[in-house]
Amino acid sequence: MRLLIDTQVLIQAYLGDVFPAKVKAHLENPDNERLVSSMSVVEIALKHAKNKLPMTEAHVHQAVADLRLTVIPFAAQYAYRLFTLPQHHRDPFDRMLIATALVEGIPIVSSDTQFKRYKGLTVLW
């Protein structure tokens, strides 16, 4: 199964947070293809630059390697999907991840309860 990992999950993994058993099983299953958007890297970099997150570029590289993630670019078709995405969520980075998951037709791993308001989006948590 292909999975898109929310930025917060990547941050939580870096911080050493414990995930619910279901989430841990998805993250550790070698048969799952775990994806992270390049927009998540941008979000972390911006938070780091504002001193809101101590996660450096090296930490992001390590977290991506540790979770065996594939970083995918934010493509034009994801941006176009934002035109029709309901305004259930105001965070632009979360909206970009939601659009990516919807266009790709893949579940997103996130603890954000607002994500479940999007029709057609499968949220694993």
Helices and strands as residue ranges (DSSP letters): E 2-5, H 7-15, H 21-28, E 33-37, H 38-49, H 57-66, E 69-72, H 76-81, G 82-84, H 92-104, E 108-109, G 113-117, E 123-124
